[in-house]
Each structure stands twice: as C-alpha cells, then as structure tokens.
C-alpha cells in the first residue's frame, strides 16, 4: 500500500481504460451503477454520515440567529463549508482549501442555495432585524472517489433531519425574541422544497466513454468529468463541467437523461432513510407506562422496524384513551373544545402526535420526558443574537395570578365552558391570554382533588420560567408543588360584572 | 526438567521444550511477549522480523504468529497489516518512480523507496540496460533491508538467473494486506486460487508488500480474479469455494 497518496503503475492505468472501453469496471460494476450507499443519522439532529462505497462524508447542520443582509431583510441565510482534513486522503494538505475543495463547496452551494431548495423566508424571525442563519459543515472522512455526490447527499440528509429551536416574538414592545428550549417546545424542521441530487460522470478516451460514480482509481485516470445537479422532477439545478476532455453535446444529453433517472431513485432512497430516522426519533422520545412497555416488548420482536412502530401506536392509542390524563396530552387550545368533539379527535391526535411530535403522553406520572437530544451542554445564549434580540423571561405577575384563581374557581363551580366565558366581556388582545390561562385552570381544576373549598385560597400557580402557557407539564408541576397566598380583597369580579373596564396589564402581554 | 508455563509472559519459568525450540511456535503473540530464554539453548539463532533481543531473552515487537524454520534456525513473527516493512529475501512488486545514473528507484510500499541497481538483471551489461519507464511495474527481490537504510532490490536470484523477476507487462495490479499476500503464496494453494484456476486461465505475481499483479487474455477474467482474491481474505476455505463459484456464475 502506498502511503504518500495513490501510486498507480502504467499497467493499472492502461487496464482501467481498456476495461471501460469494453464497458467493464475494475470493481465489477456496470458503467452506470452507483456504489453501495449507506446513510447513517447520528445522535444529534442534523448530523449525518454518508458512505458511498468506501468514500465517507460527514455533514453537520447548525443554526444561529443573526442579522440579515441589508438587501434581504426578510430572508435567512444558508452557507456551506467544507473540510478536507488529511485524515481523508494523504494528498489533502492542511491549511488553505485546495482547488478541488473549493469546487466541491461551490457545486453543493449552487445546488442547494441558489436553487432555493431550502426556504429562506421561513427563517426570518423579525424582518430586518433577526433571521436564522443555517450553516452546513461537510467533513471528508475518507476519500475513495466521487466526493461531490456523497457530500451532496450528506448535506441534504443533514438538512432534512436538522431541527431548530422554535422561537416566538414577544416582550413589552413585541420586538423581543424568545427562543424556546427543546424541552418546552419541540424544535421545528427546515422547509425544503425539493431535493437536488448531484450525479457525477467521468469521461475516458476521447470523451465517448462515460461512467457514473467514479472511484479513486478511475478518477486518477479519467479525462474529464461532469456533475449534474438535478431533482426528482427532472429539473436541472446546476451543471458543472470544469476542464478536461471535450465532450459532444449528444453525450452530454445522454448523461442528463441518465442523471434524471438516477436522481429519482436516489431521492427515494434518501426519503426512505429520513422517514425511518424520524420514526426512530419519535420512538426514542416517548417513555411509556410500565404496563404498556410489556405489550410493546412482545410486539417489538417483529423484525420490520416500521411495522413494529405501527403496532405500538395502535396499542398506545387504545390504552391512553380512557385515561383521564388525556387533557394534558394535547395542546391547551384543544381543551376549549366541547367534550364530545374531544373524544372523537383523540385517536387521530394521538396517532398524529406520536408520529410527528413526541407526545406528552399521559399525565405526569406517565411521561417524565425522555432523554433530551440536545444534551446537557446546550446553552441557549449562543442562540441569541445581538443584545437587542435577547429573549426575556416573563415576570411573575400578580394580576395573572388573580385571574388564574378566578378562572379556576369558576371552572370548578360551574363547569363553564372556557370559551364562552372568555368571549363575553373581555377585549380582543387579552382574550387569547385569558383563554389560555383558563384552559390551564381547567387542567388544574381537573387534576386536583375536588375538595377545594371556596373560601380557602387555592394553590396559586408559579408560572413557568419562560412564559409559555402551552406547556402543560410546567403548569402541572407548578400547580401541585407551590402555593402562594394572597389577600382576599383583590379585584375578583373582573369576569362577571362587565362594568369594570379590562385592566391594563404590563409586562406579561404577548404579541398577537 | 521442564516447568509448565502458566501464561505467555512467564516464558522464563516455562523454559523451552525438549528440543530447545520455543514453545510458542505457531501461537499468537502480542508485542512484549517473551518468546525464548537464551540461557536455555546454546544454539545459534537467527532473529527475524518482529522479534528483538533484550538481554537474555527474545521479545516480540509485532502482533502475529511465531514461526520457526529448522534449516536456518530462524524465528520470526508473521502478522497481517497494510503497511509493508521490507525484509530480506521478500519478493515484492515495485513501481518505478525515478531513474538515477546507477539505479532505478522503486516504490515498494514501505517507509522508504527501494533502489534497484541497473545491472541487477540477468544478462545486463553496461551496453544493454533494461529500458524501464516511470510507472513500470517490476517484480524484484529484497537483498538488503536494514532498519536504518533504504532497502536494496535485485531482479535476479542468488545465482544470477532471472527466475521470474523483472518488469511486468500489461495486466492489472491491486493492493491487499500483507497477510493475504502471504496466504496466496503459502502451501497448500489457497482454495480461491484453486477454484479460479480450474475454470479460468490467468497468471499472477504476488508481492509480499501487499501488491498482486494479475494478467489474463480477457479483461473480464482479470476483473473476476482480482475481485475474487480481494474478497477471499477473511473467508474460510468453504466460503471461498462458494464465493468463487458465485462470481464465476455471475460473470458468465
């Protein structure tokens, strides 16, 4: 084995060309065969390792909140970086990127960014002020030919599996950005319109012999190459032919047709791999009740992973349904629905939440949260942009406390539908807040024992640190552990009299 | 009186077998294992690759199996790796990288390039120098391979005859591990070569530096043979049979 790059004898070089003239390749492939492809999703969202034959590439996607470009105030940005460390090939030198490295980065950049495969407008948080800036780092782990195709696939798979934290705009002036940690709100994926697949051909002889997916030895001998970035709808995103032997137009057309077919099958493979990964990820986040676990264990002996997951979903939906803890499983907004519609939508919602989001399954005793995929060392401070966009915490508000108590008591007393209550008297901007809080109160009311006397001050809530009332776990935890006592005489008739004007509230308003 | 050894490290206590040979022949050793205690034998030994003398004992420095040859009283350790370390009397496939006035410089895959004197061919004289180009493949023998100097090669055997050495024309060269190369040269013939030889006609030159040269009249044959050999490294004999049969069927 040579240690200083590839050493090829003239015997080998002549043989490779002679074989290709006879439509044979040294590893036994036909001229238009891809090598074996393996896509491996790593533990962190947005990290993927792709193996194409012996070529291995790692892609990692990260997101950061930054200021947008001045002429594109409402668009986020996407940037591709490549790393050609000497680990991948003795011929790679550390330091300045070689011509090949720059070319590879440029081809992938053109295919992904300039074809608008990734939707950048959805990355905008505050127009002109804050946007998400997505960065894709591609590391070459092992070079055995055709880095472009492998790196492009890795970048695509990484973008498909990446999840960025969800953020909302709020604060006093409606200009502050709150970045929600993954435990509070499920991170959200990028919007990707289409999948541009890079397909590389190598030319031999006078350009009249082409092979697909050249390996390292074939690359050493080839006369020229062409990379076609095309998606499964047959739309050509980019074509790169840099130097090398001249090729006739009909040969190029032939390559384009073959590339279109290959892109379709490659897209299928990629989508399937991503789907399997999604299911595995959702599965990992659900922690099941011990009784359920037994049933699932018996089911998990089924070899096909996808089938297994379907079986589990059916089981859990049946089991969770009768439990009272249904309320906490869905979003708060659903609680304002009437009871009948509640039950109907249960099954679909359970299935939905199990497939698409991790379900906050069951009550607090059923779900204690799985392992956070973000790990302990994730700090939210890097996610914040300039000082002007720092997220704020909701201050504890006595008004909020009062209203919550009132609402809780009202629900307990009369079982009043929360929606009716809120729509009557309260002005629009406050309505949503109140309905949210009432919904939380309903949860609280249903959760705690019915022995609450009206005179005794019920347990006051301690609002979660990040002002997010949608997180039922937080409210549940808060409600049952802390108690706050307040004097009786605070204004109480807010909801029922209609004579008093709605109070102006400072500090905890949320922008609509 | 022979004391039974308890573990590999306690050779000194184990002593040697009745014939004075190390009890670890054909056993797997790790670096640092003591192979032989020199006090217990008064014969003259030859210490080969992978072994080192440390005072009164001989230690293994490589991982592999211990081998012993009675005729020359030589011990050495055989391991399989991708990096080749030149040893005397190895036959290697080299690729020419440079031409000096008195010698050809060949890449034999080791830490240093080997030098092949221009007269080290059968029937070579000053007037009649073999015409080798850069990139040519040469089958040669290692004459001198000291740890601290560049290896020297020769294209003749000890008697000055060519014996198959010299430039290799045509064909294809592929890389493999040193263990596989040794396996291909061992007796009995490995099953992969046997089965291939029954249905195909080809010739190979195996370099102990992990390079194998294959030649055959048809391109398809060369491809089949090279892939079959590369696949056969970790297969048992039966598996090799099956693998080769399948390859031959597919290529038909």
Interface residues (C-beta under 8 A of the other chain):
Chain A: X1 X2 X3 X7 X8 X9 X10 X11 X12 X13 X14 X15 X18 X19 X22 X24 X25 X26 X27 X28
Chain B: X82 X83 X84 X95 X97 X107 X109 X111 X133 X135 X136 X137 X168 X169 X170 X171 X172 X173 X174 X175 X210 X213 X219 X220 X222 X223 X224 X226 X227
